[in-house]
């Protein structure tokens, strides 16, 4: 199991969750934050830290948010530099195509 950041984070990126993650598995991209599923230790500390309720267990996602499990996995495949700790890596230029196009005609 891993935690997933959903659409509620798009264009808000509060970043409070990054302070709570004990393994630095949360990465910042242009429009939202992503949790690296290979680095997440499933502690859940990020969930109550998020003021936007954008983080949930992959098994407790609302049906319209379930695609964010795949979006996160694909993001980390497309941006291999996003590993080893979000704070160390810093902001990543880009987003998953779904997120990049979110809410835009």
N, C-alpha and C positions, 0 to 999 in steps of 0.2 A: 504494500500500500504506500501511496505517496500523497502529498497535498498538492493542490492545483490552484493556480490563480486564474480567475475567471474574468468575464467582460466588465465587471464592476470596477476593475482597475484601469481600464483603458482611459487614457488621458487624465488620470487622477494621480497615480503613482505616489501614494502617501509615504512610502518607505519605512513606516514604523515596524513593519514585519522584518525588515532586514536587521534591525537591532536585536530582535529576539531569536533569530535563527542561530543555533549554537554551532552549526557547521558551515555557515556562509553559503548556503545553497540557493540563494535568491539573487537573480541577476536583473539588472535594469536595461531595458531596450528603449527605443524611441518613444513608444506610446504606452507601454505597460511593463510590469515586472513578470518574471517567469521563475518557477521553481525547477531546478534541475532534478529530474526524477531519479537519476543515478546517484545523486549526492544527498538527497533528502533522507533523513533518518526517522521520519514519521513521528516526531515528538509532538507536533501540533502547537508549539509555542507561538507560531506565526498567526494562527487563527484568531485568538482574542486581541492580538495587537493591531489587526487591520480594522480601521474605522469604517471601511466601505463594505464589510462583509464579503470581500472578494475571494477569500481563500476557503477551500473545503477539501475534505478527504475525497479522493477520486471515487469512492464508493457512496458518497453522500451528496453528489452533485445533482442539481435540478436538471431535468431532462434537456432543457435548452442550453445547458452549460457543459454537458458531457463531452462535447467536441474539444473542449480545452485540454483534456488529457492528451489527445493526439496532437493538438496544436503545440503544447509544451514539448513533447517528444520530437516533433519535427523541427521546432525552433533550435533545439540543441544539436540536432543533426546538421542543420544548415549553418550554424555558428559554432564550430568546434572550439573556437577560442573561449567560449563560455564554459569554462571548467576550471576547477581549482580554487574557487571562491569568488563570489560576486564583488566583494569589496576590493579584492586584489585586481580583478579584471577591469572594473570600472564600467561606465556606460558603453553599451554596444550599439553601433550605428545600424539600425534596421529593426525589423519585426517579422513575425510570421505573416505571410500574405493576407490571411484572413483578418488579422489585427491591423495591418497597414491599411486595408480597405474599409475597416469598420466605420460605419456611419457616414461614409463618403459616397456620393453618387457615381 
